[in-house]
Amino acid sequence: MKNGEIFPELFVLGAGPGDPELITMKGYRILKEADVILYDNLANKELLAIAKDDCEVIYVGKQPYGSYTPQETIHEMIKHFAFTKGKVVRLKGGDPFIFGRGFEEIIYAREHGIKTHFIPGITSMQASGFEDIPLTHRSVSEGIWMITGTKKDGTLSSDLKLAMQSNATVVIYMGMKQLAVIAATYIEQGKGATPAAIIQHASLPHQKIASGLVEDLPEMAANGGLTYPALILIGEVVNFHSKNT
């Protein structure tokens, strides 16, 4: 808002993997300028303290396999607040364009005449480095496959079988309910002894990790008390963690 006139804008902002200090400088500035912040479950609540005193802060999160704010409701809130308040920040965990619905929100805003901006965030898989697991390493992994463990219909992405044929690191988001399926898929292909790790609460002080073989993923999670939100990493790069612990 400027001189009493409202300029509707939407900023789709990545909050990063968890540690609030990992937000970008541009993201920090926009949070300070926001008139309304609509924040997700995985966005660190400490970031909300950056907002100005009169900023309206509203939770629109989606608990994994639990209660959630319908996407249609979020769309309507974006439109409502953009035209009544001005600068709306949609604060999403990780990076909004990696297995988030940030681009859907941008398309919706544009269709309703709202100016849009995208501010990327550090995606959670990059926090594997805190556990000495590089996503790529020369002669060990020549690429990365990022796969969703939960498609729109709730099933595991069929891309996993393609990824298994390469020596790339496989990173599975939202896959904790699919651990048995993932393990069985690797075992069926004779790859059950591939190194694997589960990282929960990446980049935060209470981060936890379990590592072993992909065929043992369900047992690793159970024995380590790991649940969502968590990442699953599969590939030879996981061995670097065990060498440095």
LOLOMAR-386496 format. One record per residue: residue in three letters; residue number from 1; y, z, x of N, C-alpha, C in turn. Coordinates in steps of 0.02 Angstrom, whole numbers. Example, Ala and Ser with C-alpha at 12.3 -4.5 7.8 and 13.67 -1.06 7.14 Angstrom:
! LOLOMAR-386496
type,seq,nc2,nc3,nc1,cac2,cac3,cac1,cc2,cc3,cc1
ALA,1,-284,390,660,-225,390,615,-165,390,660;
SER,2,-112,354,642,-53,357,684,2,394,645;
END
This chain:
! LOLOMAR-386496
type,seq,nc2,nc3,nc1,cac2,cac3,cac1,cc2,cc3,cc1
MET,1,-59,0,42,0,0,0,62,0,44;
LYS,2,111,-42,26,173,-46,64,231,-54,16;
ASN,3,280,-8,20,338,-9,-25,316,-10,-99;
GLY,4,264,27,-114,240,32,-182,196,-25,-205;
GLU,5,188,-76,-163,147,-134,-182,78,-127,-151;
ILE,6,27,-140,-192,-42,-133,-169,-69,-199,-144;
PHE,7,-98,-198,-84,-131,-256,-55,-206,-242,-52;
PRO,8,-245,-270,-97,-317,-254,-98,-354,-281,-37;
GLU,9,-388,-236,-1,-425,-255,58,-490,-216,61;
LEU,10,-542,-248,87,-605,-214,100,-623,-220,173;
PHE,11,-638,-164,205,-662,-162,274,-734,-138,272;
VAL,12,-780,-182,290,-850,-162,296,-861,-140,368;
LEU,13,-871,-76,377,-869,-44,443,-935,-13,463;
GLY,14,-960,-29,522,-1021,1,548,-1006,68,580;
ALA,15,-1041,120,556,-1031,188,582,-1070,203,645;
GLY,16,-1114,157,664,-1155,168,723,-1219,206,707;
PRO,17,-1259,222,758,-1325,251,747,-1327,324,727;
GLY,18,-1272,359,733,-1272,430,715,-1219,470,751;
ASP,19,-1219,466,817,-1169,501,857,-1100,475,838;
PRO,20,-1055,517,812,-989,493,790,-947,463,846;
GLU,21,-960,482,908,-922,455,964,-941,383,982;
LEU,22,-993,357,949,-1014,289,962,-981,239,916;
ILE,23,-935,260,874,-898,214,832,-849,175,876;
THR,24,-832,114,856,-786,73,896,-714,99,888;
MET,25,-672,81,935,-602,100,932,-568,70,870;
LYS,26,-586,9,853,-558,-23,794,-580,13,731;
GLY,27,-644,33,730,-669,70,673,-632,136,664;
TYR,28,-618,170,719,-581,234,718,-512,223,687;
ARG,29,-478,170,710,-411,157,684,-412,142,609;
ILE,30,-459,103,587,-462,85,516,-478,146,473;
LEU,31,-520,190,497,-535,252,460,-471,293,451;
LYS,32,-427,293,500,-365,332,495,-317,301,445;
GLU,33,-324,236,433,-279,201,388,-305,194,317;
ALA,34,-367,212,305,-400,199,241,-368,237,183;
ASP,35,-365,204,126,-344,238,64,-405,266,27;
VAL,36,-461,232,34,-524,254,4,-580,240,53;
ILE,37,-627,287,60,-687,276,101,-748,285,56;
LEU,38,-788,233,51,-852,237,16,-907,239,70;
TYR,39,-939,297,77,-984,305,134,-1057,312,115;
ASP,40,-1099,289,160,-1172,289,150,-1205,353,174;
ASN,41,-1269,359,157,-1308,417,177,-1315,423,253;
LEU,42,-1321,366,288,-1333,369,360,-1269,370,402;
ALA,43,-1211,367,371,-1148,373,408,-1136,447,423;
ASN,44,-1121,462,486,-1109,532,504,-1048,559,468;
LYS,45,-1057,616,433,-1003,644,393,-944,667,436;
GLU,46,-955,678,501,-900,698,544,-846,644,548;
LEU,47,-865,582,537,-817,527,539,-766,532,483;
LEU,48,-783,566,429,-737,572,373,-676,614,391;
ALA,49,-682,657,441,-626,699,462,-570,657,493;
ILE,50,-585,596,512,-534,551,542,-485,529,489;
ALA,51,-506,527,426,-464,500,372,-401,541,362;
LYS,52,-349,508,337,-286,543,321,-297,589,261;
ASP,53,-251,637,252,-261,690,203,-267,663,131;
ASP,54,-231,610,116,-232,585,47,-283,530,35;
CYS,55,-327,519,84,-380,469,76,-434,496,28;
GLU,56,-454,454,-18,-508,474,-65,-575,457,-33;
VAL,57,-619,505,-28,-683,497,5,-739,506,-46;
ILE,58,-782,454,-52,-833,454,-104,-901,436,-75;
TYR,59,-950,477,-90,-1018,464,-67,-1053,414,-113;
VAL,60,-1079,360,-85,-1116,310,-123,-1182,295,-89;
GLY,61,-1213,346,-60,-1272,337,-19,-1335,324,-59;
LYS,62,-1386,304,-20,-1452,290,-48,-1503,329,-8;
GLN,63,-1530,382,-36,-1581,420,-2,-1645,379,3;
PRO,64,-1676,376,62,-1738,337,68,-1790,360,17;
TYR,65,-1814,312,-24,-1865,326,-74,-1844,379,-124;
GLY,66,-1778,390,-130,-1754,441,-176,-1695,416,-217;
SER,67,-1650,462,-235,-1593,444,-277,-1547,396,-240;
TYR,68,-1511,356,-278,-1467,307,-247,-1413,285,-296;
THR,69,-1359,259,-267,-1306,229,-306,-1321,155,-313;
PRO,70,-1329,128,-373,-1345,57,-381,-1293,12,-347;
GLN,71,-1317,-42,-318,-1272,-88,-283,-1217,-115,-329;
GLU,72,-1235,-127,-392,-1186,-151,-440,-1129,-101,-450;
THR,73,-1146,-38,-450,-1095,15,-456,-1050,15,-396;
ILE,74,-1078,7,-336,-1038,5,-275,-990,-54,-278;
HIS,75,-1014,-111,-300,-971,-170,-307,-912,-155,-353;
GLU,76,-925,-125,-409,-872,-110,-456,-822,-60,-427;
MET,77,-847,-12,-388,-802,36,-356,-758,2,-304;
ILE,78,-787,-45,-266,-747,-82,-218,-689,-118,-252;
LYS,79,-705,-152,-307,-653,-189,-344,-601,-141,-373;
HIS,80,-624,-88,-404,-578,-40,-436,-530,-10,-385;
PHE,81,-556,15,-331,-513,50,-283,-470,2,-242;
ALA,82,-495,-58,-230,-454,-106,-193,-391,-123,-231;
PHE,83,-397,-130,-298,-339,-149,-338,-296,-90,-361;
THR,84,-324,-29,-357,-285,29,-377,-260,71,-318;
LYS,85,-294,65,-261,-275,105,-203,-252,62,-143;
GLY,86,-288,6,-130,-270,-37,-75,-325,-47,-24;
LYS,87,-322,-8,29,-368,-19,85,-432,22,76;
VAL,88,-486,-13,60,-551,19,48,-595,8,110;
VAL,89,-624,62,136,-671,57,191,-740,73,165;
ARG,90,-784,26,176,-855,35,158,-891,55,222;
LEU,91,-903,120,230,-931,147,292,-1007,150,287;
LYS,92,-1040,110,329,-1112,103,325,-1143,122,393;
GLY,93,-1202,153,391,-1236,173,453,-1256,113,494;
GLY,94,-1258,122,560,-1279,68,605,-1231,10,603;
ASP,95,-1258,-50,596,-1217,-110,588,-1229,-137,517;
PRO,96,-1176,-150,480,-1184,-169,409,-1219,-236,397;
PHE,97,-1222,-278,449,-1253,-344,440,-1325,-345,465;
ILE,98,-1352,-288,486,-1421,-284,508,-1459,-239,459;
PHE,99,-1495,-272,414,-1533,-239,361,-1490,-192,319;
GLY,100,-1426,-208,315,-1382,-175,268,-1363,-227,215;
ARG,101,-1320,-208,170,-1299,-256,119,-1224,-269,124;
GLY,102,-1201,-263,186,-1129,-272,198,-1104,-340,179;
PHE,103,-1142,-393,194,-1118,-460,179,-1116,-473,104;
GLU,104,-1163,-443,67,-1161,-449,-6,-1096,-420,-33;
GLU,105,-1074,-365,-4,-1013,-333,-27,-951,-374,-9;
ILE,106,-954,-406,49,-899,-449,69,-894,-509,22;
ILE,107,-951,-540,6,-951,-598,-39,-923,-577,-107;
TYR,108,-945,-519,-132,-921,-495,-197,-845,-485,-195;
ALA,109,-821,-454,-143,-749,-441,-138,-709,-506,-136;
ARG,110,-732,-554,-98,-697,-618,-94,-696,-653,-162;
GLU,111,-750,-648,-199,-753,-680,-265,-702,-651,-313;
HIS,112,-679,-590,-297,-631,-557,-341,-561,-553,-309;
GLY,113,-550,-595,-260,-483,-600,-231,-463,-544,-185;
ILE,114,-511,-510,-157,-498,-455,-111,-505,-480,-39;
LYS,115,-456,-468,2,-460,-488,73,-512,-445,108;
THR,116,-554,-477,149,-610,-441,180,-606,-442,256;
HIS,117,-635,-390,286,-639,-383,358,-707,-353,376;
PHE,118,-735,-375,431,-798,-348,455,-787,-315,523;
ILE,119,-809,-253,530,-805,-217,594,-876,-195,612;
PRO,120,-907,-227,662,-977,-212,678,-986,-141,705;
GLY,121,-1047,-117,701,-1064,-53,729,-1124,-59,775;
ILE,122,-1135,-9,816,-1195,-8,859,-1255,4,814;
THR,123,-1303,-42,816,-1362,-34,773,-1409,18,803;
SER,124,-1447,51,760,-1486,110,782,-1538,94,835;
MET,125,-1563,32,837,-1614,17,887,-1587,23,958;
GLN,126,-1522,15,967,-1493,20,1033,-1495,92,1061;
ALA,127,-1504,140,1016,-1509,209,1038,-1575,224,1072;
SER,128,-1621,176,1073,-1685,186,1109,-1672,198,1183;
GLY,129,-1616,174,1207,-1599,184,1277,-1591,257,1296;
PHE,130,-1575,299,1247,-1569,371,1262,-1637,401,1277;
GLU,131,-1691,366,1259,-1758,389,1274,-1790,347,1330;
ASP,132,-1748,313,1369,-1772,271,1424,-1817,215,1399;
ILE,133,-1802,188,1341,-1838,130,1315,-1789,73,1310;
PRO,134,-1787,28,1360,-1743,-30,1354,-1773,-80,1305;
LEU,135,-1731,-114,1268,-1757,-161,1218,-1787,-223,1252;
THR,136,-1758,-241,1308,-1787,-295,1349,-1788,-272,1421;
HIS,137,-1834,-301,1459,-1838,-286,1530,-1872,-345,1564;
ARG,138,-1842,-369,1617,-1868,-429,1650,-1942,-422,1667;
SER,139,-1980,-472,1650,-2052,-478,1661,-2093,-436,1613;
VAL,140,-2062,-395,1572,-2098,-354,1524,-2086,-377,1452;
SER,141,-2023,-389,1436,-2006,-412,1369,-1950,-463,1373;
GLU,142,-1961,-521,1345,-1912,-575,1350,-1871,-583,1286;
GLY,143,-1879,-538,1239,-1841,-545,1177,-1853,-485,1131;
ILE,144,-1822,-489,1073,-1827,-435,1024,-1839,-466,955;
TRP,145,-1886,-437,919,-1895,-453,848,-1872,-393,808;
MET,146,-1823,-402,766,-1801,-349,720,-1831,-365,651;
ILE,147,-1870,-319,625,-1908,-332,564,-1896,-275,514;
THR,148,-1889,-292,451,-1883,-240,400,-1952,-218,377;
GLY,149,-1961,-154,374,-2024,-127,350,-2028,-124,274;
THR,150,-1972,-137,242,-1970,-133,169,-1929,-190,142;
LYS,151,-1962,-243,120,-1927,-299,89,-1906,-279,18;
LYS,152,-1873,-326,-16,-1848,-311,-83,-1904,-289,-130;
ASP,153,-1965,-317,-119,-2021,-299,-162,-2060,-239,-136;
GLY,154,-2034,-208,-82,-2065,-148,-55,-2119,-158,-3;
THR,155,-2135,-222,13,-2188,-236,61,-2161,-247,131;
LEU,156,-2206,-244,179,-2190,-256,249,-2178,-330,261;
SER,157,-2130,-347,302,-2115,-417,317,-2175,-451,350;
SER,158,-2190,-511,327,-2245,-550,356,-2228,-576,425;
ASP,159,-2165,-570,445,-2145,-591,513,-2180,-550,567;
LEU,160,-2206,-491,548,-2238,-449,598,-2295,-486,633;
LYS,161,-2335,-524,596,-2391,-560,626,-2367,-614,675;
LEU,162,-2309,-642,661,-2280,-690,708,-2255,-655,771;
ALA,163,-2222,-599,761,-2194,-562,818,-2249,-538,866;
MET,164,-2306,-522,839,-2361,-496,879,-2388,-548,929;
GLN,165,-2373,-611,916,-2399,-664,960,-2357,-672,1023;
SER,166,-2300,-639,1026,-2256,-645,1084,-2258,-581,1125;
ASN,167,-2223,-581,1182,-2218,-519,1221,-2151,-486,1208;
ALA,168,-2118,-505,1154,-2054,-475,1136,-2064,-403,1111;
THR,169,-2012,-364,1117,-2011,-297,1088,-2003,-304,1012;
VAL,170,-2044,-268,975,-2040,-270,902,-2007,-205,879;
VAL,171,-1954,-212,841,-1919,-153,813,-1923,-158,737;
ILE,172,-1950,-107,706,-1958,-106,633,-1912,-53,603;
TYR,173,-1867,-76,561,-1823,-33,523,-1856,-16,456;
MET,174,-1843,44,432,-1865,63,364,-1941,53,355;
GLY,175,-1978,73,406,-2050,60,404,-2094,122,402;
MET,176,-2065,181,391,-2105,241,396,-2159,247,341;
LYS,177,-2148,214,285,-2200,214,233,-2254,163,247;
GLN,178,-2243,122,298,-2289,67,313,-2329,79,378;
LEU,179,-2328,140,403,-2360,153,468,-2434,133,469;
ALA,180,-2470,149,417,-2541,132,415,-2551,56,413;
VAL,181,-2508,22,376,-2512,-51,371,-2496,-83,438;
ILE,182,-2445,-58,471,-2426,-85,537,-2483,-76,587;
ALA,183,-2510,-15,589,-2566,-1,635,-2625,-46,620;
ALA,184,-2643,-54,557,-2700,-95,538,-2689,-168,556;
THR,185,-2627,-192,549,-2612,-262,565,-2622,-275,639;
TYR,186,-2601,-229,681,-2611,-237,753,-2685,-231,771;
ILE,187,-2720,-185,740,-2791,-177,755,-2830,-240,737;
GLU,188,-2814,-269,679,-2847,-330,657,-2840,-388,707;
GLN,189,-2783,-388,742,-2769,-441,791,-2792,-421,861;
GLY,190,-2828,-366,867,-2852,-344,932,-2797,-317,977;
LYS,191,-2743,-293,947,-2685,-269,985,-2670,-195,971;
GLY,192,-2720,-158,952,-2710,-88,935,-2687,-44,992;
ALA,193,-2700,-67,1054,-2682,-27,1113,-2612,-42,1138;
THR,194,-2572,-79,1099,-2503,-93,1118,-2461,-28,1116;
PRO,195,-2420,-14,1167,-2378,46,1166,-2330,46,1106;
ALA,196,-2318,104,1078,-2274,110,1020,-2239,177,1022;
ALA,197,-2181,179,989,-2143,242,984,-2109,246,917;
ILE,198,-2097,306,894,-2058,319,834,-1999,363,855;
ILE,199,-1939,342,837,-1879,381,853,-1844,400,789;
GLN,200,-1835,464,779,-1800,489,719,-1732,517,739;
HIS,201,-1682,507,696,-1614,532,707,-1587,508,775;
ALA,202,-1593,443,786,-1572,414,851,-1500,431,867;
SER,203,-1488,452,929,-1423,467,959,-1395,535,940;
LEU,204,-1427,571,896,-1403,637,875,-1436,692,916;
PRO,205,-1405,751,918,-1434,806,958,-1505,825,937;
HIS,206,-1522,815,873,-1589,833,849,-1636,772,849;
GLN,207,-1620,722,890,-1664,663,895,-1734,684,916;
LYS,208,-1784,652,886,-1854,665,903,-1889,600,917;
ILE,209,-1940,603,960,-1979,543,976,-2053,561,982;
ALA,210,-2094,515,962,-2166,519,975,-2187,451,1003;
SER,211,-2227,451,1055,-2249,388,1084,-2324,389,1096;
GLY,212,-2353,330,1096,-2425,323,1106,-2445,251,1096;
LEU,213,-2498,239,1057,-2522,172,1044,-2509,154,971;
VAL,214,-2499,90,958,-2483,69,890,-2538,86,841;
GLU,215,-2601,87,863,-2656,103,818,-2653,176,794;
ASP,216,-2615,217,829,-2610,288,813,-2544,307,779;
LEU,217,-2506,258,755,-2441,272,726,-2442,326,672;
PRO,218,-2487,324,623,-2487,377,571,-2497,446,600;
GLU,219,-2543,452,648,-2556,517,679,-2497,540,721;
MET,220,-2464,493,755,-2405,511,795,-2351,541,751;
ALA,221,-2339,511,694,-2287,536,649,-2306,604,621;
ALA,222,-2369,611,601,-2392,674,571,-2390,731,623;
ASN,223,-2415,718,682,-2418,770,734,-2348,789,759;
GLY,224,-2303,740,760,-2235,753,784,-2187,775,730;
GLY,225,-2211,776,667,-2167,796,612,-2110,747,602;
LEU,226,-2122,683,614,-2070,633,607,-2072,600,538;
THR,227,-2014,590,510,-2008,556,446,-1945,512,448;
TYR,228,-1925,483,392,-1865,442,391,-1803,486,391;
PRO,229,-1747,461,417,-1737,394,445,-1765,390,516;
ALA,230,-1802,337,530,-1831,329,596,-1843,255,610;
LEU,231,-1847,239,674,-1862,172,698,-1931,171,729;
ILE,232,-1964,114,723,-2029,104,756,-2019,50,809;
LEU,233,-2037,65,870,-2032,17,925,-2102,3,951;
ILE,234,-2117,-61,961,-2184,-81,984,-2176,-131,1040;
GLY,235,-2210,-117,1096,-2208,-163,1152,-2213,-126,1219;
GLU,236,-2221,-164,1272,-2231,-134,1338,-2171,-93,1362;
VAL,237,-2111,-106,1335,-2052,-68,1357,-2059,6,1341;
VAL,238,-2101,23,1292,-2111,93,1274,-2139,133,1332;
ASN,239,-2175,99,1376,-2206,134,1434,-2153,164,1480;
PHE,240,-2093,137,1480,-2040,166,1523,-2023,236,1501;
HIS,241,-2029,250,1436,-2016,318,1412,-2067,366,1442;
SER,242,-2130,349,1439,-2182,394,1464,-2177,404,1539;
LYS,243,-2151,355,1575,-2145,361,1648,-2088,407,1668;
ASN,244,-2043,419,1621,-1984,460,1638,-1981,525,1600;
THR,245,-2039,547,1574,-2041,611,1539,-2089,658,1574;
END
